[in-house]
Amino acid sequence: MTRCARSGVWLTALLLVALGCADERAEVRARAGEEAAPSEQRSSTRNAYFGDLHVHTKYSFDAYIYGTRNDPDDAYRFARGEALTHPAGIEMRLKAPLDFLAVADHATYLGMFEQMDNPDSDVGRHPLSIALRSAETPDDRTAVFREVMPRQRGYVDSDDLLDLGIVASAWREIIAAAERHNDPGTFTTLIAYEFTASGPTGENLHRNVIFRDSNVPSIPFSRIDARNNPEKLWDWMDRQREQGIESLAIPHNSNGSDGWMFRLTDREGNALDQVGAEQRMRNEPLVEVTQVKGTSDTHPLLSPNDEWADFGIIEGTIGNDSRSRPQGSYVRDAYLNGLAMEEEQGVNPFRFGLIGSSDTHNAAGSFREEDYWSKAGLLDIEPEQRGSVPRAETGEYGDGSSQYWGASGLAGVWAESNTREDIFRALQRKETFGTTGPRMRVRFFAGYDLDETTLAGSDRLTRAYADGVPMGGDLIADGEQRAPRFLLWATRDPTAAPLARLQVIKGWTADGAKQERVYDAACSDGSIPDDTHRCPDNGARVDLSTCATTEGGGASELEALWQDPDFDPGQRAFYYVRVLQNPTCRWSTWDATRAGTPPNPGLPPTIQERAWSSPIWYVP
């Protein structure tokens, strides 16, 4: 049994027990194959559960082109701890099982490529099907992918290939697999699919649609049905809700949207109104902040005073080779724009929480940099393909987009139990956090009566919920215009690097200008941040020749009871938590070390894994 240790600042050890040790005990039992104690199966103060809401299997057209033949049953078995075979033949296995999973295959052409691969099927005689069966090399597979894209995007006048009967049949198989593997209290499956809309030249506007329970439509609503407009998806979700079918949509890869994901107008260019803002928030309470194709927290051009903004940056759009505009493509910028719109117009369509997920197209997410099997099956499994090791014939590094990808990410939720109902409710209320792969736990509360006295009793966590609001909530100004206090807490993944620092990210508007600031609230060496609100360097280093970490500071847990030194009671603001680990080798450096070559000088040699909480909004 591991020990729930205390590190960093002064909160009581008893508080740490209430916040974290029950979850740690549950994790140890899970790894040992033991059942959780009844008290840990349902909790009024909620448990942390980790999962992946973005998994593609052979039913996605692109995953099938990439060589993936694993189906939803395989994806669920992998999530529960079983080994799964990659298209290249390697074994994929998690270090510890996940708590929940959603298979989210593309709705358009759902399940069709398996039938196209059958020469005796009706669709198997189509020229594109013949090309699919002839594809042997990565270049061949890429050519098939490009041929199908105009059809998948609905850009053809008449599609002589799409068979909605095949789509409906595959959807029934996805539903059946989720029903087979759902095990309330132990492992939760959520029925889902991906809606793959785009901007006018392919900019990413993708969403994963997650259903509350097994009451789902007979066929998923696709980009073809919506004429490539996400606002039509929200209309459809509202209509489904009227029929008792509850769902939520989670946008992803806003970093590659060229500013389209968080535009300040609707699709037609009209100013957003209250009805439109409420519809978006009703249907899209969350955003996927990190995944294999990069991180969408912020960009150095948007946050020049944030030393950690240059992380997981993918400069190109997802749909083409052009550069993606940072403005309108990152969540922190969207939060700031939402505050400004709320101040000026009373409208805020960007009050969303955060999760991470993988976007794996191997039916199995790769969440560890040291054991990275990338995303796209046979297209990027070899180090030479993804630019981490030079090609033997030329000595040059590959320069494809996969060199910028990473072993990310995971969704964390705080829920009463590991069931569909409770996990879906946690997603709806935005009591969620996202990580780049390690299972760091993050708590975040705000309130006016959170102090040392109220936190000293045995019911301290109950009081935190009663006297404050958790991540995802609104904190309304009190009549005395007091400055709130924020309770921050994070624990490390015991199989990953120690924690380096715990931060609060604040955004606000002043005189019409958007403002932001990053405050270090707790440091791994226990020191108090100075007037710069930055922890000193804790000395942690990485030996790039072996990927071993050198001696340095690092914490198992970090916590703080923090108060905004610049608080203005009349100013709208948002606050969210970011926790950073000590540096470790990036997957590309691991590849190079194992191959006996120097790391690619054009790629970051190390990373700092991290997690983000959903915000708390202060409302004056």
Secondary structure, 3 states (H helix, E strand, C coil): CCCCCCCCCCCCHHHHHHHHHHHHHHHHHHHCCCCCCHHHHEEEEEEEEEEEEEECCCCCHHHHHCCCCCCHHHHHHHHCCCCEECCCCCEECCCCCCCEEEECCECCCCCHHHHHCCCCCCHHHCHHHHHHHHCCCHHHHHHHHHHHHHHHCCCCCCCCCCCHHHHHHHHHHHHHHHHHHCECCCEEECCEEEEEEECCCCCEEEEEEEECCCCCCCCCCCCCCCCCCHHHHHHHHHHHHHCCCCEEEEEECHHHCCCCCCCCECCCCCECCHHHHHHHHHHCCEEEEEECCEECCCCCCCCCCCCCCCCCCCCECCCCCCECCCCCCCHHHHHHHHHHHHHHHCCCCCCCEEEECCCECCCCCCCCHHHCCCCCHHHCCCCCCCCCCCCCCCCCCCCCHHHHCCCCCEEEEEEEECCHHHHHHHHHHCCEEEECCCCCEEEEEEECCCCCCHHHCCCHHHHHHHHEEECCCEEECCCCCCCCEEEEEEECCCCCCCEEEEEEEEEEEECCEEEEEEEEEEECCCCCCCCCCCCCCCCCCEECCCCEECCCCCECEEEEEEECCCCCCCCCEEEEEEEEECCEECHHHHHHHHHCCCCCCCCCCEECCEEEECCEEEEC
